[in-house]
Amino acid sequence: MKIYTRRGDSGETDLIGAGRVAKDHLRVEAYGALDELNAALGVCASSSAHADLRALLATIQCALFELGAYLATPERRHREEMRMSEPSDAEIAALEAHIDTFEGELTPLQRFVLPGGTPAAAHFHVARTGCRRAERVAVALQRSEEIAPSAIRYLNRLSDLLFVLARVENRRAGVPDVEWEGRRA
């Protein structure tokens, strides 16, 4: 099977079980943002020296792939037939548990943190901003189409986790977070 089909040459793409839509359709933008986030997490995993973080990211990447498939399937009956589901409360609770565990390694924040530090930490910050963008697009889609509230909660919690993981990368490398000091004269 060839990688190209030429079906998208006119600016349209297929949704699962729901026909074709323009490639700039909000639903396509939503799962496209997840694809970008997933790629950014691949960069994070490849730049991290820590096996526990790489393993966690592999699990999250699989979950994001499933969330992307969920978003690419607008009709509930098709999602049910294909056994696609939105993120569960247990998955969201797992993200929260990871946040709590990793925050145990960190000193409490005294100031806002600017993206930076080690290259790996900077990659996590880029992924965090991509996650926030995916969340904003999902919220916009939720206004006009059925999207499970847990999808939004999952992305919100994931962005928090990515912030914490950026700080963990810096701490484990012995590099201080880059703290915001306000405007400089």
Secondary structure by P-SEA (a helix, b strand, c coil): cccccccccccccccccccccccccaaaaaaaaaaaaaaaaaaaaaacccaaaaaaaaaaaaaaaaaaaaaacccaaaaaaaccccccaaaaaaaaaaaaaaaaacccccccccccccaaaaaaaaaaaaaaaaaaaaaaaaacccccaaaaaaaaaaaaaaaaaaaaaaaaacccccccccccc
